[in-house]
Amino acid sequence: MPTTWRTGEEEKGNEGVEAKGGYEDSVVGEVLSYGRERRVILEAPKHDKDCVLGNILASLFLSFSDASKTDFHMQAAKSRLEEATSYEKSVFDSVSYLFSQDRDDDVAVELHSKLLKNFPRDLVSLNRAQGLCFYMGRPDLSLDLVRQVLPYNQREDYIYGMLAFPLLELGQMADAEEAAKKGFEINKKDIWSQHALCHVLQYECRFKEAVQFMEECSSTWGSCHSPIRKVLEVYDNHIWKELEKTDAVHPEVYLNALGLLLRVYVRGELDVFEDRLKIIADCVKDQANWNLVWYFDVLILVTLAITGELSKAEELLEGLKSRGNDKKALELLGPDFDANACKIIAASDEQLDVFNEVWYSMLLNTGQAVKAIEVLEKQIKKREGNPFVWRLLERAYSMANRQEAASVGEKARALEAVYFEQPVAT
């Protein structure tokens, strides 16, 4: 079937070839909205076994779910390459390189950059390229790519969410917020713009505003920060319902659930979620969920350790030493640990932040109050509005018998009252 795609194939800067509905719109919408129906990608080869674009995209999609069929579609695309359009050839080059045994991620990004220079309206390829940059821990490259195509996509859905994310990862919060809000104005269902804006609000400790915004978008997201009863409500009504669906659960649903539960665990509230955690732990013991993304593996590992599945944890990460022992874990991490140096595990700043919180808690659990005070005071300067960090600092001061513990505790309570609408104890 002929390729009709938002690529600008006619000529760079022109309106380009518009998708008129059907398959193309479905693929674009599902990929860019991170939808549950991304299997629509497999429809093109069913209708036209010689479609180069359909086969190469199917090959990539199946590499994450059914690798045994990947080569079949790759060879089908390759066999018809001489008859393909220049756009299809560019997509084939960029995607097929991802399967190279001697793959170099810098080269992979460069191939995508070349594709986007010729076809700047191809936001699906931009999405793929940004994913590569994310796994490389290179938000600077991701920003370069989206800025490269932005002039040709000024009013397109999803483009500003794709702009906002690398901006916030580079610490450009004001610009990230502006971009995310612009994307939300164009399409209020743009999940990536919602996602980016929530990251900004969370980073700037604007928790109450974040909760209000997420409640407005509750059909696709949940709240970022709220009392434990609210977290439980969000988990049960949104995340858990995704896990209960009878069709295949996408790994990112487990990732979202485990990421939330890790935050609950660090805050000492896991007993409320214990039954839910055990159910998810049983699910992620399935090796089909392993070795997809490093960050996901880390979350699975923590979950297995917390729920006592140590043999499975050892199987996932051979040579696991700490087994949840704070003293041994600190020896492995070293005295200058900073989770923000671990972007290569494919986690955002906000996701990595919880690992810093784990580290702070480990320092306190092993009696290292002086070191904890040192790092917590630095963190407070960066994120003064985070009540949980103030609580940790209060605990550290108390352990060190510092008189500041009382005033720090008052600060934490005041912030909790503002953000969580709880009365301040008098």
Contacts in CASP RR format, 6 or more apart in sequence:
PFRMAT RR
TARGET T0000
AUTHOR 0000-0000-0000
METHOD contacts of the structure
MODEL  1
MPTTWRTGEEEKGNEGVEAKGGYEDSVVGEVLSYGRERRVILEAPKHDKD
CVLGNILASLFLSFSDASKTDFHMQAAKSRLEEATSYEKSVFDSVSYLFS
QDRDDDVAVELHSKLLKNFPRDLVSLNRAQGLCFYMGRPDLSLDLVRQVL
PYNQREDYIYGMLAFPLLELGQMADAEEAAKKGFEINKKDIWSQHALCHV
LQYECRFKEAVQFMEECSSTWGSCHSPIRKVLEVYDNHIWKELEKTDAVH
PEVYLNALGLLLRVYVRGELDVFEDRLKIIADCVKDQANWNLVWYFDVLI
LVTLAITGELSKAEELLEGLKSRGNDKKALELLGPDFDANACKIIAASDE
QLDVFNEVWYSMLLNTGQAVKAIEVLEKQIKKREGNPFVWRLLERAYSMA
NRQEAASVGEKARALEAVYFEQPVAT
1 44 0 8 1.000
1 47 0 8 1.000
1 48 0 8 1.000
1 51 0 8 1.000
3 9 0 8 1.000
3 17 0 8 1.000
3 51 0 8 1.000
3 53 0 8 1.000
3 85 0 8 1.000
3 87 0 8 1.000
3 88 0 8 1.000
4 17 0 8 1.000
4 18 0 8 1.000
4 19 0 8 1.000
4 20 0 8 1.000
4 24 0 8 1.000
5 17 0 8 1.000
5 19 0 8 1.000
5 24 0 8 1.000
5 28 0 8 1.000
5 53 0 8 1.000
5 87 0 8 1.000
5 122 0 8 1.000
5 124 0 8 1.000
6 16 0 8 1.000
6 17 0 8 1.000
6 18 0 8 1.000
6 19 0 8 1.000
6 24 0 8 1.000
6 28 0 8 1.000
6 121 0 8 1.000
6 122 0 8 1.000
6 123 0 8 1.000
6 156 0 8 1.000
7 16 0 8 1.000
7 17 0 8 1.000
7 87 0 8 1.000
7 119 0 8 1.000
7 121 0 8 1.000
7 122 0 8 1.000
8 14 0 8 1.000
8 15 0 8 1.000
8 16 0 8 1.000
8 17 0 8 1.000
8 119 0 8 1.000
8 120 0 8 1.000
8 121 0 8 1.000
8 122 0 8 1.000
8 152 0 8 1.000
9 16 0 8 1.000
9 17 0 8 1.000
9 85 0 8 1.000
9 86 0 8 1.000
9 87 0 8 1.000
9 119 0 8 1.000
10 16 0 8 1.000
10 17 0 8 1.000
12 117 0 8 1.000
12 118 0 8 1.000
12 119 0 8 1.000
12 120 0 8 1.000
12 152 0 8 1.000
13 120 0 8 1.000
13 151 0 8 1.000
13 152 0 8 1.000
16 121 0 8 1.000
19 25 0 8 1.000
19 28 0 8 1.000
23 40 0 8 1.000
23 43 0 8 1.000
23 44 0 8 1.000
23 47 0 8 1.000
26 37 0 8 1.000
26 40 0 8 1.000
26 43 0 8 1.000
27 40 0 8 1.000
27 41 0 8 1.000
27 57 0 8 1.000
27 124 0 8 1.000
28 123 0 8 1.000
28 124 0 8 1.000
29 35 0 8 1.000
29 157 0 8 1.000
30 36 0 8 1.000
30 37 0 8 1.000
30 38 0 8 1.000
30 40 0 8 1.000
30 41 0 8 1.000
31 38 0 8 1.000
31 41 0 8 1.000
31 124 0 8 1.000
31 127 0 8 1.000
32 123 0 8 1.000
32 124 0 8 1.000
32 127 0 8 1.000
32 157 0 8 1.000
32 158 0 8 1.000
32 192 0 8 1.000
33 158 0 8 1.000
33 189 0 8 1.000
33 190 0 8 1.000
33 191 0 8 1.000
33 192 0 8 1.000
34 191 0 8 1.000
34 192 0 8 1.000
34 252 0 8 1.000
36 247 0 8 1.000
36 250 0 8 1.000
38 61 0 8 1.000
39 61 0 8 1.000
41 54 0 8 1.000
41 57 0 8 1.000
41 58 0 8 1.000
41 61 0 8 1.000
42 58 0 8 1.000
42 61 0 8 1.000
42 62 0 8 1.000
44 51 0 8 1.000
44 53 0 8 1.000
44 54 0 8 1.000
44 55 0 8 1.000
44 57 0 8 1.000
44 58 0 8 1.000
45 51 0 8 1.000
45 54 0 8 1.000
45 55 0 8 1.000
45 58 0 8 1.000
45 73 0 8 1.000
45 76 0 8 1.000
48 54 0 8 1.000
49 55 0 8 1.000
49 76 0 8 1.000
50 76 0 8 1.000
50 79 0 8 1.000
50 80 0 8 1.000
50 83 0 8 1.000
51 80 0 8 1.000
52 77 0 8 1.000
52 80 0 8 1.000
52 81 0 8 1.000
52 83 0 8 1.000
52 84 0 8 1.000
52 88 0 8 1.000
52 89 0 8 1.000
52 92 0 8 1.000
53 77 0 8 1.000
53 84 0 8 1.000
53 87 0 8 1.000
53 88 0 8 1.000
53 91 0 8 1.000
54 73 0 8 1.000
54 77 0 8 1.000
55 73 0 8 1.000
55 74 0 8 1.000
55 76 0 8 1.000
55 77 0 8 1.000
55 80 0 8 1.000
56 73 0 8 1.000
56 74 0 8 1.000
56 77 0 8 1.000
56 88 0 8 1.000
56 91 0 8 1.000
56 92 0 8 1.000
56 95 0 8 1.000
56 96 0 8 1.000
57 91 0 8 1.000
57 95 0 8 1.000
58 73 0 8 1.000
59 70 0 8 1.000
59 71 0 8 1.000
59 73 0 8 1.000
59 74 0 8 1.000
59 77 0 8 1.000
59 95 0 8 1.000
59 99 0 8 1.000
60 95 0 8 1.000
60 98 0 8 1.000
60 128 0 8 1.000
62 69 0 8 1.000
62 70 0 8 1.000
62 73 0 8 1.000
63 70 0 8 1.000
63 99 0 8 1.000
64 292 0 8 1.000
65 248 0 8 1.000
70 99 0 8 1.000
74 96 0 8 1.000
74 99 0 8 1.000
77 92 0 8 1.000
77 96 0 8 1.000
78 92 0 8 1.000
78 96 0 8 1.000
81 88 0 8 1.000
81 89 0 8 1.000
81 92 0 8 1.000
84 92 0 8 1.000
86 118 0 8 1.000
87 118 0 8 1.000
87 119 0 8 1.000
87 122 0 8 1.000
90 114 0 8 1.000
90 115 0 8 1.000
90 118 0 8 1.000
90 119 0 8 1.000
91 115 0 8 1.000
91 122 0 8 1.000
91 125 0 8 1.000
93 111 0 8 1.000
93 115 0 8 1.000
94 108 0 8 1.000
94 111 0 8 1.000
94 112 0 8 1.000
94 114 0 8 1.000
94 115 0 8 1.000
94 125 0 8 1.000
94 128 0 8 1.000
95 128 0 8 1.000
97 103 0 8 1.000
97 107 0 8 1.000
97 108 0 8 1.000
97 111 0 8 1.000
98 108 0 8 1.000
105 132 0 8 1.000
105 135 0 8 1.000
105 136 0 8 1.000
108 132 0 8 1.000
109 129 0 8 1.000
109 132 0 8 1.000
109 133 0 8 1.000
109 136 0 8 1.000
109 138 0 8 1.000
109 141 0 8 1.000
109 145 0 8 1.000
112 125 0 8 1.000
112 126 0 8 1.000
112 128 0 8 1.000
112 129 0 8 1.000
112 132 0 8 1.000
112 145 0 8 1.000
113 129 0 8 1.000
113 144 0 8 1.000
113 145 0 8 1.000
113 148 0 8 1.000
115 122 0 8 1.000
115 125 0 8 1.000
116 122 0 8 1.000
116 125 0 8 1.000
116 126 0 8 1.000
116 129 0 8 1.000
116 145 0 8 1.000
116 148 0 8 1.000
116 149 0 8 1.000
117 148 0 8 1.000
119 125 0 8 1.000
120 148 0 8 1.000
120 149 0 8 1.000
120 151 0 8 1.000
120 152 0 8 1.000
120 153 0 8 1.000
121 149 0 8 1.000
121 152 0 8 1.000
121 153 0 8 1.000
121 156 0 8 1.000
123 149 0 8 1.000
123 153 0 8 1.000
123 156 0 8 1.000
123 158 0 8 1.000
123 159 0 8 1.000
123 162 0 8 1.000
126 145 0 8 1.000
126 146 0 8 1.000
126 149 0 8 1.000
126 162 0 8 1.000
127 162 0 8 1.000
129 142 0 8 1.000
129 145 0 8 1.000
130 142 0 8 1.000
130 145 0 8 1.000
130 146 0 8 1.000
130 162 0 8 1.000
130 165 0 8 1.000
130 166 0 8 1.000
131 142 0 8 1.000
133 139 0 8 1.000
133 141 0 8 1.000
133 142 0 8 1.000
133 145 0 8 1.000
133 166 0 8 1.000
134 142 0 8 1.000
134 346 0 8 1.000
135 293 0 8 1.000
135 344 0 8 1.000
135 346 0 8 1.000
136 344 0 8 1.000
137 343 0 8 1.000
137 344 0 8 1.000
137 346 0 8 1.000
139 165 0 8 1.000
139 166 0 8 1.000
139 169 0 8 1.000
139 170 0 8 1.000
139 343 0 8 1.000
140 166 0 8 1.000
140 170 0 8 1.000
142 165 0 8 1.000
142 166 0 8 1.000
142 169 0 8 1.000
143 163 0 8 1.000
143 166 0 8 1.000
143 167 0 8 1.000
143 170 0 8 1.000
146 159 0 8 1.000
146 162 0 8 1.000
146 163 0 8 1.000
146 166 0 8 1.000
147 163 0 8 1.000
149 159 0 8 1.000
150 159 0 8 1.000
150 163 0 8 1.000
153 159 0 8 1.000
155 186 0 8 1.000
156 186 0 8 1.000
157 183 0 8 1.000
157 186 0 8 1.000
157 187 0 8 1.000
157 190 0 8 1.000
158 183 0 8 1.000
158 187 0 8 1.000
158 190 0 8 1.000
158 192 0 8 1.000
158 193 0 8 1.000
159 183 0 8 1.000
160 179 0 8 1.000
160 180 0 8 1.000
160 182 0 8 1.000
160 183 0 8 1.000
160 186 0 8 1.000
160 190 0 8 1.000
160 193 0 8 1.000
161 179 0 8 1.000
161 180 0 8 1.000
161 183 0 8 1.000
161 190 0 8 1.000
161 192 0 8 1.000
161 193 0 8 1.000
161 195 0 8 1.000
161 196 0 8 1.000
162 192 0 8 1.000
163 179 0 8 1.000
164 176 0 8 1.000
164 177 0 8 1.000
164 179 0 8 1.000
164 180 0 8 1.000
164 183 0 8 1.000
164 192 0 8 1.000
164 193 0 8 1.000
164 196 0 8 1.000
164 197 0 8 1.000
164 200 0 8 1.000
165 176 0 8 1.000
165 192 0 8 1.000
165 195 0 8 1.000
165 196 0 8 1.000
165 199 0 8 1.000
165 348 0 8 1.000
167 173 0 8 1.000
167 175 0 8 1.000
167 176 0 8 1.000
167 179 0 8 1.000
168 176 0 8 1.000
168 196 0 8 1.000
168 199 0 8 1.000
168 200 0 8 1.000
168 203 0 8 1.000
168 349 0 8 1.000
169 343 0 8 1.000
169 348 0 8 1.000
169 349 0 8 1.000
171 349 0 8 1.000
173 200 0 8 1.000
173 203 0 8 1.000
173 204 0 8 1.000
176 196 0 8 1.000
176 199 0 8 1.000
176 200 0 8 1.000
177 197 0 8 1.000
177 200 0 8 1.000
179 193 0 8 1.000
179 196 0 8 1.000
180 193 0 8 1.000
180 194 0 8 1.000
180 196 0 8 1.000
180 197 0 8 1.000
180 200 0 8 1.000
181 193 0 8 1.000
181 197 0 8 1.000
182 193 0 8 1.000
183 190 0 8 1.000
183 193 0 8 1.000
184 190 0 8 1.000
184 193 0 8 1.000
184 194 0 8 1.000
184 197 0 8 1.000
187 193 0 8 1.000
188 217 0 8 1.000
189 220 0 8 1.000
191 220 0 8 1.000
191 221 0 8 1.000
194 213 0 8 1.000
194 214 0 8 1.000
194 217 0 8 1.000
194 220 0 8 1.000
194 221 0 8 1.000
195 221 0 8 1.000
197 213 0 8 1.000
198 210 0 8 1.000
198 213 0 8 1.000
198 214 0 8 1.000
198 221 0 8 1.000
198 224 0 8 1.000
199 348 0 8 1.000
199 349 0 8 1.000
199 350 0 8 1.000
201 207 0 8 1.000
201 209 0 8 1.000
201 210 0 8 1.000
201 213 0 8 1.000
201 224 0 8 1.000
202 210 0 8 1.000
202 224 0 8 1.000
202 225 0 8 1.000
202 350 0 8 1.000
203 349 0 8 1.000
203 350 0 8 1.000
203 383 0 8 1.000
205 383 0 8 1.000
205 384 0 8 1.000
205 385 0 8 1.000
205 386 0 8 1.000
205 415 0 8 1.000
207 224 0 8 1.000
207 225 0 8 1.000
207 226 0 8 1.000
207 419 0 8 1.000
207 420 0 8 1.000
208 418 0 8 1.000
208 419 0 8 1.000
208 421 0 8 1.000
210 223 0 8 1.000
210 224 0 8 1.000
210 225 0 8 1.000
211 223 0 8 1.000
211 224 0 8 1.000
211 225 0 8 1.000
211 226 0 8 1.000
211 230 0 8 1.000
211 419 0 8 1.000
214 221 0 8 1.000
214 222 0 8 1.000
214 223 0 8 1.000
214 224 0 8 1.000
215 222 0 8 1.000
215 223 0 8 1.000
218 238 0 8 1.000
221 238 0 8 1.000
222 234 0 8 1.000
222 238 0 8 1.000
223 230 0 8 1.000
223 231 0 8 1.000
223 234 0 8 1.000
225 419 0 8 1.000
225 420 0 8 1.000
226 234 0 8 1.000
226 420 0 8 1.000
227 420 0 8 1.000
227 422 0 8 1.000
228 264 0 8 1.000
228 267 0 8 1.000
228 269 0 8 1.000
228 272 0 8 1.000
231 260 0 8 1.000
231 264 0 8 1.000
232 272 0 8 1.000
232 273 0 8 1.000
235 257 0 8 1.000
235 260 0 8 1.000
235 273 0 8 1.000
235 276 0 8 1.000
239 253 0 8 1.000
239 256 0 8 1.000
239 257 0 8 1.000
239 260 0 8 1.000
240 257 0 8 1.000
240 276 0 8 1.000
242 249 0 8 1.000
242 253 0 8 1.000
243 249 0 8 1.000
243 253 0 8 1.000
243 254 0 8 1.000
243 257 0 8 1.000
243 280 0 8 1.000
243 283 0 8 1.000
249 283 0 8 1.000
251 289 0 8 1.000
251 292 0 8 1.000
251 293 0 8 1.000
251 296 0 8 1.000
254 280 0 8 1.000
254 283 0 8 1.000
254 284 0 8 1.000
254 289 0 8 1.000
254 296 0 8 1.000
255 293 0 8 1.000
255 295 0 8 1.000
255 296 0 8 1.000
255 299 0 8 1.000
257 276 0 8 1.000
257 280 0 8 1.000
258 280 0 8 1.000
258 284 0 8 1.000
258 296 0 8 1.000
258 299 0 8 1.000
258 300 0 8 1.000
258 302 0 8 1.000
258 303 0 8 1.000
259 299 0 8 1.000
259 351 0 8 1.000
259 354 0 8 1.000
261 270 0 8 1.000
261 273 0 8 1.000
261 276 0 8 1.000
261 277 0 8 1.000
261 280 0 8 1.000
261 303 0 8 1.000
262 299 0 8 1.000
262 302 0 8 1.000
262 303 0 8 1.000
262 354 0 8 1.000
262 358 0 8 1.000
263 354 0 8 1.000
263 357 0 8 1.000
264 270 0 8 1.000
264 272 0 8 1.000
264 273 0 8 1.000
265 302 0 8 1.000
265 306 0 8 1.000
266 354 0 8 1.000
266 357 0 8 1.000
266 358 0 8 1.000
266 361 0 8 1.000
267 388 0 8 1.000
270 277 0 8 1.000
270 306 0 8 1.000
277 303 0 8 1.000
277 306 0 8 1.000
277 307 0 8 1.000
278 307 0 8 1.000
280 303 0 8 1.000
281 303 0 8 1.000
281 304 0 8 1.000
281 306 0 8 1.000
281 307 0 8 1.000
281 309 0 8 1.000
283 289 0 8 1.000
284 300 0 8 1.000
284 303 0 8 1.000
284 304 0 8 1.000
285 304 0 8 1.000
285 309 0 8 1.000
285 312 0 8 1.000
289 296 0 8 1.000
289 300 0 8 1.000
290 297 0 8 1.000
290 300 0 8 1.000
290 316 0 8 1.000
291 297 0 8 1.000
293 345 0 8 1.000
293 346 0 8 1.000
294 344 0 8 1.000
294 345 0 8 1.000
294 346 0 8 1.000
295 345 0 8 1.000
295 346 0 8 1.000
295 347 0 8 1.000
295 351 0 8 1.000
297 316 0 8 1.000
297 317 0 8 1.000
298 345 0 8 1.000
298 347 0 8 1.000
298 355 0 8 1.000
300 316 0 8 1.000
301 313 0 8 1.000
301 316 0 8 1.000
301 317 0 8 1.000
301 320 0 8 1.000
304 310 0 8 1.000
304 312 0 8 1.000
304 313 0 8 1.000
304 316 0 8 1.000
305 313 0 8 1.000
305 323 0 8 1.000
305 324 0 8 1.000
310 320 0 8 1.000
310 323 0 8 1.000
313 320 0 8 1.000
313 323 0 8 1.000
314 320 0 8 1.000
321 328 0 8 1.000
321 332 0 8 1.000
322 328 0 8 1.000
322 329 0 8 1.000
322 332 0 8 1.000
326 362 0 8 1.000
326 365 0 8 1.000
326 366 0 8 1.000
327 366 0 8 1.000
329 362 0 8 1.000
330 359 0 8 1.000
330 362 0 8 1.000
330 363 0 8 1.000
330 366 0 8 1.000
330 368 0 8 1.000
333 359 0 8 1.000
335 371 0 8 1.000
337 356 0 8 1.000
337 359 0 8 1.000
338 356 0 8 1.000
339 352 0 8 1.000
339 353 0 8 1.000
339 355 0 8 1.000
339 356 0 8 1.000
339 359 0 8 1.000
340 349 0 8 1.000
340 352 0 8 1.000
340 356 0 8 1.000
342 352 0 8 1.000
342 355 0 8 1.000
343 352 0 8 1.000
356 379 0 8 1.000
357 388 0 8 1.000
357 389 0 8 1.000
357 392 0 8 1.000
359 375 0 8 1.000
360 372 0 8 1.000
360 375 0 8 1.000
360 376 0 8 1.000
360 379 0 8 1.000
360 389 0 8 1.000
360 392 0 8 1.000
361 392 0 8 1.000
363 369 0 8 1.000
363 371 0 8 1.000
363 372 0 8 1.000
363 375 0 8 1.000
364 372 0 8 1.000
364 392 0 8 1.000
364 395 0 8 1.000
364 396 0 8 1.000
364 399 0 8 1.000
367 399 0 8 1.000
369 396 0 8 1.000
369 397 0 8 1.000
369 399 0 8 1.000
369 400 0 8 1.000
370 400 0 8 1.000
372 392 0 8 1.000
372 396 0 8 1.000
372 399 0 8 1.000
373 393 0 8 1.000
373 396 0 8 1.000
373 397 0 8 1.000
373 400 0 8 1.000
373 402 0 8 1.000
376 389 0 8 1.000
376 392 0 8 1.000
376 393 0 8 1.000
376 396 0 8 1.000
377 393 0 8 1.000
379 386 0 8 1.000
379 389 0 8 1.000
380 386 0 8 1.000
380 389 0 8 1.000
380 390 0 8 1.000
380 393 0 8 1.000
383 389 0 8 1.000
385 415 0 8 1.000
386 415 0 8 1.000
387 412 0 8 1.000
387 415 0 8 1.000
387 416 0 8 1.000
387 419 0 8 1.000
390 408 0 8 1.000
390 409 0 8 1.000
390 411 0 8 1.000
390 412 0 8 1.000
390 415 0 8 1.000
391 409 0 8 1.000
391 412 0 8 1.000
393 408 0 8 1.000
394 405 0 8 1.000
394 408 0 8 1.000
394 409 0 8 1.000
394 412 0 8 1.000
397 403 0 8 1.000
397 404 0 8 1.000
397 405 0 8 1.000
397 408 0 8 1.000
398 405 0 8 1.000
413 424 0 8 1.000
413 425 0 8 1.000
414 424 0 8 1.000
416 422 0 8 1.000
417 423 0 8 1.000
417 424 0 8 1.000
END
